[in-house]
């Protein structure tokens, strides 16, 4: 049984219980009456119009879309704190998955896609962004050697979209004979952009390099003796020219305006330890992977993006200056921490708990499964405000001792906690009632339940067992059932009463 199905069945098994005289019966009340009562739409009409027995008999027919709270939570994940700027959750891909699908978690993870591009993030690369490789898709006919070396750098046009031409096993995805392209680097997702950057550098023309990177003016370029020889040739074509041995510093001066680019060139030219070591010929065979990212993309103004990239490459956020462009070729979006993308003020309990666990994009499904019912619902169960307390006989005083609530009628006003009149079924699922007072069935201790979603999948019947083993006193104090009953009823469990019918 799927984790979501186990969760839903468990709630329904206990939520619609009524008591009359000394007997208890499970009613055929529409489940949405209870599940959606707090103002949050947990279930849709297909489930909500069914009573408990109808839900149980039809559990194999229900899909993700029948539980709107799932989409609500996913939408909040995508919209909170900018996560949606980096990834998209393809709800259409999962909405028809059955709740009992054993691969539900894996399919959910697969529906999370990286969508961030330089264009969508509005990243300003300065003069570097003026290069044609950040503006246009260039048609190419790569050789087998080209594909083997840079298979991730080639795209084909599928309708109005450009998509990868080769998969990660280097299998051709494009239709036979389709035109291939080197990408407009500002329009591909960031995890692919840096892979394609090295393949595209050689396509920069000499004038582009000199004007946009090295700060040469149009007038200076017109008088440049090298330009008069090479014209608009691409950098990759310069190696075979007679000017290959000419020092680059003799063509363009080193100044503050282009200092970062000189630093980048020193990083990526293997034989260079200083600017004066670099020749014109070195430009034909640049390996951008050795360059520091800060030489290409300023840190100031892009702090959030750098934090994400540090997560993706396993670096501490303070190490942004050590990021090499090559580090990003194997960057892992799954390693990005939710804390990097979201703030810690989420009102969504699931998101808040995931932030506490330092969850990552890749561990979302696992960490949700590991959440306990107490973590998710325990905060609903007790209150310090007497106005919100269970009324009358069931307004018992408890004191928080460690993580447990212990019955203590002499607790001070500051220490006193009451079972909330709105606790509902969560009291039964989020806490284990212990040290039961035999006379009336009152729990003298409520210890936090350690049951997780994963355990519920392994043993979904534990939900119904939990309700069946609950004392009527607890069901009354939690507000699950109502009525005036003596100790002879409240001191028994629901199973004991049902057995006596």
C-alpha positions in Angstrom: 0.0 0.0 0.0 1.3 3.5 -0.8 2.3 5.8 2.0 -0.3 8.4 1.1 -3.0 5.7 1.0 -1.9 4.3 4.4 -2.0 7.8 5.9 -5.5 8.5 4.5 -6.9 5.2 5.6 -5.5 5.6 9.1 -7.1 9.0 9.5 -10.4 7.8 8.3 -10.4 4.7 10.4 -10.4 6.8 13.6 -12.0 10.1 12.6 -15.6 9.2 12.3 -16.5 7.4 15.5 -19.7 8.0 17.5 -20.7 6.7 20.9 -24.3 5.9 22.1 -25.1 4.3 25.5 -22.4 1.7 26.1 -21.9 1.0 22.4 -19.7 2.6 19.7 -20.4 2.4 16.0 -18.5 3.5 12.9 -20.8 5.8 11.0 -21.2 6.3 7.3 -20.7 10.1 7.6 -19.0 11.7 4.5 -15.3 11.8 5.3 -14.9 15.4 4.1 -17.1 16.5 7.0 -14.2 15.7 9.3 -11.1 15.9 7.1 -11.9 19.3 5.6 -13.4 20.7 8.8 -10.3 22.8 9.7 -10.6 25.0 6.5 -7.9 23.1 4.6 -9.2 20.9 1.8 -7.5 17.6 2.5 -9.7 15.4 0.3 -11.7 16.0 -2.8 -15.3 14.9 -3.4 -14.4 11.5 -4.8 -13.1 10.6 -1.4 -14.9 13.2 0.7 -18.4 12.1 -0.3 -17.6 8.5 0.8 -18.0 7.2 4.3 -15.2 5.1 5.9 -16.3 1.8 4.3 -16.6 3.4 0.9 -13.1 4.8 1.2 -11.7 1.5 2.3 -13.4 -0.5 -0.5 -12.3 2.0 -3.2 -8.7 2.8 -1.9 -7.1 1.2 -5.0 -9.0 3.6 -7.3 -7.9 6.8 -5.7 -5.1 9.0 -7.2 -3.0 11.9 -6.1 -5.5 14.4 -7.6 -8.2 13.1 -5.2 -6.2 14.6 -2.2 -5.9 18.4 -2.9 -3.6 18.9 0.1 -0.8 17.3 -1.8 -1.0 19.8 -4.6 -1.4 22.6 -2.0 1.8 21.6 -0.3 3.7 21.2 -3.6 2.6 24.6 -4.7 3.7 26.1 -1.4 7.1 24.5 -1.8 7.4 25.9 -5.3 6.3 29.4 -4.4 7.9 29.9 -1.0 11.2 31.8 -0.9 12.0 31.5 -4.5 12.3 27.7 -4.9 10.1 28.1 -8.0 12.8 30.2 -9.6 15.1 27.2 -9.7 12.8 24.1 -10.0 9.4 23.2 -11.3 7.2 20.4 -9.9 5.3 18.7 -12.8 2.0 18.0 -11.1 0.5 16.8 -14.3 3.0 14.0 -14.3 1.9 12.7 -10.9 -1.7 13.7 -10.5 -3.0 10.4 -11.9 -0.7 8.1 -10.0 -2.6 5.8 -7.7 -2.2 6.3 -3.9 -1.3 2.6 -3.6 1.5 2.8 -6.2 4.7 1.5 -4.5 6.8 3.9 -6.6 4.9 7.0 -5.6 7.9 8.6 -3.9 10.3 7.9 -6.8 7.8 9.3 -9.3 7.4 12.4 -7.1 11.1 13.0 -7.1 11.3 12.5 -10.9 8.7 15.2 -11.3 11.0 17.8 -9.8 12.8 19.5 -12.7 15.5 22.2 -12.8 14.2 25.2 -14.8 16.6 28.0 -13.8 18.3 29.8 -16.7 20.4 33.0 -16.8 17.5 34.6 -18.6 14.8 33.5 -16.1 17.0 34.5 -13.2 17.8 37.8 -14.8 21.5 37.3 -14.2 23.7 40.2 -15.5 27.0 38.9 -16.9 28.1 42.3 -17.8 30.2 42.4 -21.0 30.6 38.7 -20.9 26.8 38.5 -21.6 27.2 40.5 -24.8 29.0 37.6 -26.5 27.0 35.9 -29.3 27.1 32.6 -27.5 24.8 34.1 -24.9 22.4 35.5 -27.6 22.0 32.9 -30.3 21.6 29.2 -31.2 24.3 28.2 -33.6 23.6 25.4 -36.2 26.4 22.9 -36.3 27.2 19.5 -37.7 29.4 17.8 -35.0 31.8 15.0 -35.8 31.7 11.8 -33.8 34.7 13.0 -31.8 32.9 16.3 -31.1 29.9 14.4 -29.7 32.0 12.0 -27.7 33.7 15.0 -26.0 30.8 17.4 -25.6 27.6 15.4 -26.1 25.7 17.5 -23.6 26.3 20.6 -25.6 24.2 19.7 -28.6 20.5 20.5 -29.0 17.8 20.1 -31.6 14.6 22.1 -32.1 11.4 20.3 -31.1 8.5 22.6 -32.0 9.3 25.9 -30.4 11.7 24.4 -27.8 15.3 23.4 -28.0 16.0 20.1 -26.2 19.1 18.0 -25.6 20.1 16.0 -28.7 21.9 13.2 -26.8 21.0 11.6 -23.5 23.5 10.9 -20.7 24.4 7.6 -22.4 25.3 9.5 -25.6 22.3 8.0 -27.4 20.9 10.2 -30.1 17.5 11.6 -29.1 17.0 13.9 -32.1 15.3 12.6 -35.2 17.6 11.3 -37.8 18.9 14.1 -40.0 17.7 16.9 -37.6 19.7 20.1 -37.5 21.8 20.3 -34.3 22.7 23.5 -32.5 25.1 24.8 -29.9 23.0 26.6 -27.3 22.2 30.1 -26.5 23.8 29.9 -23.1 21.4 32.3 -21.5 18.4 30.1 -22.3 19.5 26.6 -21.1 19.1 25.5 -17.5 22.1 26.4 -15.4 23.1 22.8 -14.8 23.6 22.4 -18.6 24.9 25.8 -19.4 28.3 25.4 -17.8 28.8 22.0 -19.6 28.1 23.7 -22.9 30.2 26.8 -22.2 33.6 25.2 -23.0 32.2 23.9 -26.3 31.1 27.3 -27.2 34.1 29.4 -26.3 35.9 28.6 -29.4 33.1 30.1 -31.4 33.8 33.6 -30.0 35.3 35.8 -32.7 38.4 37.8 -32.2 36.5 41.1 -32.3 34.0 39.9 -29.7 36.8 38.7 -27.4 38.7 42.0 -27.7 35.7 44.3 -27.3 33.3 42.5 -24.9 35.9 40.8 -22.7 39.1 42.8 -22.9 37.5 46.2 -23.1 38.9 47.3 -26.5 36.9 50.1 -28.1 35.8 50.1 -31.7 38.4 52.7 -32.6 41.1 50.7 -30.9 40.0 47.5 -32.7 40.1 49.3 -36.1 43.7 50.2 -35.5 44.7 46.8 -34.0 47.3 45.2 -36.2 46.2 41.6 -35.3 42.6 42.4 -36.2 43.8 43.6 -39.6 45.3 40.1 -40.1 42.6 37.8 -38.6 39.5 39.9 -39.2 36.4 38.1 -37.8 37.9 34.7 -37.3 36.8 32.6 -34.4 39.2 31.9 -31.5 39.4 28.2 -32.4 40.9 29.1 -35.8 43.7 31.3 -34.5 46.1 28.5 -33.6 47.2 27.8 -37.2 47.9 31.5 -38.0 51.4 33.0 -38.0 50.4 35.3 -35.1 49.9 32.4 -32.7 53.1 33.2 -30.8 52.3 36.9 -30.3 51.9 37.9 -26.7 48.3 38.9 -25.9 49.6 41.8 -23.7 51.3 43.3 -26.7 47.8 43.6 -28.3 45.7 44.6 -25.4 46.8 46.4 -22.2 46.1 45.0 -18.8 43.9 47.5 -16.8 41.4 47.6 -14.0 38.5 47.3 -16.5 39.6 43.9 -17.7 41.6 42.7 -14.7 39.0 39.9 -13.9 39.2 38.6 -17.4 43.0 38.5 -17.3 42.7 36.5 -14.0 40.3 34.1 -15.8 42.8 33.6 -18.7 45.6 32.9 -16.2 43.4 30.3 -14.6 42.5 28.5 -17.9 45.7 28.7 -19.9 47.8 25.8 -18.6 51.2 27.3 -19.4 50.3 30.7 -17.9 51.3 31.9 -14.4 51.0 35.6 -15.3 49.3 37.7 -18.1 52.5 38.1 -20.0 52.7 34.3 -20.6 49.5 34.2 -22.7 49.8 34.2 -26.5 47.2 34.7 -29.2 47.5 31.0 -30.0 46.5 30.1 -26.5 43.0 31.6 -27.2 42.3 28.8 -29.7 42.3 26.1 -27.1 40.8 27.5 -23.9 39.5 25.1 -21.2 37.0 27.2 -19.3 36.5 24.5 -16.7 39.6 25.6 -14.9 38.4 29.2 -14.5 36.9 30.6 -11.3 33.2 31.4 -11.6 33.6 34.8 -9.9 35.7 35.9 -12.9 32.7 35.3 -15.1 29.7 36.0 -12.8 29.9 38.6 -10.1 29.1 37.5 -6.5 27.6 40.8 -5.5 23.9 40.7 -6.5 24.0 37.0 -7.2 24.4 35.7 -3.6 21.4 33.4 -3.7 22.5 31.8 -6.9 26.0 31.2 -5.5 24.5 29.6 -2.4 22.6 27.2 -4.6 25.7 26.5 -6.7 27.7 25.8 -3.6 25.1 23.3 -2.4 25.1 21.7 -5.8 28.9 21.2 -5.7 29.2 20.2 -2.1 30.9 23.4 -0.9 30.1 25.6 2.1 28.4 28.9 1.1 31.5 30.8 2.3 33.6 29.0 -0.4 31.9 30.6 -3.3 35.2 32.1 -4.4 36.7 28.7 -4.9 34.0 27.5 -7.3 35.5 26.6 -10.6 33.4 26.6 -13.8 34.3 22.9 -14.2 32.8 22.1 -10.8 29.4 22.9 -12.2 29.5 20.3 -15.0 28.6 17.6 -12.5 26.5 19.8 -10.3 23.7 18.0 -8.5 20.4 19.9 -8.0 19.3 17.1 -5.6 22.0 18.4 -3.2 20.4 21.8 -2.8 19.2 22.4 0.7 15.6 23.7 1.2 17.1 26.1 3.8 19.1 27.7 1.0 15.9 28.3 -1.0 13.2 28.9 1.6 13.1 30.9 4.7 12.2 29.4 8.1 8.9 31.1 8.6 6.7 28.7 6.6 3.2 28.2 8.0 3.0 24.8 6.2 3.8 22.2 8.9 5.4 19.7 6.5 7.6 22.4 5.0 8.6 23.7 8.4 9.6 20.2 9.6 11.6 19.6 6.4 13.5 22.8 7.0 14.3 21.7 10.5 15.7 18.4 9.1 17.9 20.3 6.7 16.3 18.4 3.8 17.5 18.7 0.3 15.7 18.6 -3.0 16.8 15.0 -3.4 15.8 13.8 0.0 12.3 15.3 0.0 10.4 12.1 -0.5 12.6 10.2 2.0 12.4 12.9 4.6 8.6 13.2 4.3 8.4 9.4 4.9 10.6 9.8 8.0 8.4 12.5 9.6 6.5 11.2 12.6 2.8 11.8 13.3 3.9 13.7 16.4 6.1 16.1 14.4 3.3 16.9 12.0 0.3 17.0 14.3 1.5 17.1 17.9 1.3 20.9 18.2 -2.5 20.7 17.7 -3.1 18.7 20.7 -2.3 20.7 23.9 -2.9 24.3 24.8 -1.9 26.7 27.7 -5.1 28.6 27.1 -8.0 27.4 29.2 -10.5 28.9 26.8 -9.2 26.4 24.2 -9.2 23.4 26.6 -11.4 20.4 26.5 -14.4 21.2 28.6 -15.9 19.9 31.8 -14.8 16.5 33.1 -12.1 16.3 30.4 -10.4 19.6 31.0 -7.6 17.8 32.9 -4.3 19.6 33.8 -1.1 18.3 32.4 2.5 19.4 32.7 5.2 19.1 30.1 8.0 16.9 31.3 10.6 16.4 28.6 8.6 15.7 25.5 5.7 14.1 27.3 2.6 15.6 28.9 2.1 14.2 32.4 -1.2 14.5 34.4 -0.7 16.9 37.3 -3.7 18.6 38.9 -1.4 20.6 41.2 0.6 22.1 38.3 1.1 25.9 38.5 -0.8 28.2 36.1 2.4 28.8 34.1 3.1 25.1 33.8 -0.4 23.9 33.1 -1.3 22.5 29.7 -4.7 21.2 28.7 -5.9 18.8 26.0 -7.1 21.2 23.3 -10.8 21.0 22.4 -9.6 21.0 18.8 -7.2 18.1 19.2 -9.4 15.7 17.4 -8.0 12.6 15.9 -4.4 14.0 16.1 -4.3 13.4 19.9 -4.7 9.6 19.2 -2.2 9.5 16.4 0.4 12.0 17.6 0.7 10.7 21.2 0.8 7.3 22.9 -1.5 7.3 25.9 0.3 5.6 28.8 -0.2 4.9 32.5 -4.0 4.6 32.1 -6.1 5.3 35.3 -8.1 2.2 35.5 -11.2 3.7 37.2 -12.1 6.1 34.3 -9.6 5.4 31.5 -7.8 8.8 31.8 -4.2 8.7 30.4 -1.7 10.0 33.0 1.0 10.4 30.4 0.9 11.3 26.7 4.3 10.4 25.1 5.1 11.6 21.6 4.4 9.0 19.0 7.5 7.9 17.0 5.4 6.3 14.2 6.5 7.6 10.8 4.9 7.6 7.3 7.3 4.8 6.3 6.2 2.6 9.2 2.6 3.3 8.3 3.3 1.9 4.8 4.9 -1.2 6.3 2.0 -1.7 8.7 -1.0 0.4 7.7 -3.3 -1.5 10.1 -1.4 0.3 12.9 -3.7 3.3 12.4 -6.9 1.3 13.0 -5.2 -0.5 15.9 -4.4 2.9 17.4 -8.0 3.9 17.4 -9.3 0.5 18.5 -7.0 0.6 21.5 -7.9 4.1 22.5 -9.9 4.5 25.6 -13.3 6.2 25.3 -12.0 8.8 27.8 -9.4 9.9 25.3 -11.9 9.9 22.4 -14.1 12.2 24.5 -11.4 14.5 25.7 -10.1 14.9 22.1 -13.5 15.8 20.9 -13.7 12.9 18.5 -16.9 11.7 20.1 -19.4 13.5 22.4 -21.8 12.6 25.1 -22.2 12.1 28.8 -20.9 8.7 29.9 -20.0 7.1 33.2 -16.7 5.4 34.2 -18.1 2.1 33.1 -17.9 3.3 29.5 -14.9 5.7 29.6 -12.6 3.1 31.2 -12.9 0.8 28.3 -11.2 0.9 24.9 -13.2 1.2 21.7 -12.3 -2.5 20.9 -13.6 -3.6 24.2 -16.9 -1.9 23.6 -17.3 -3.2 20.1 -16.5 -6.7 21.3 -19.3 -6.4 23.9 -21.9 -5.4 21.3 
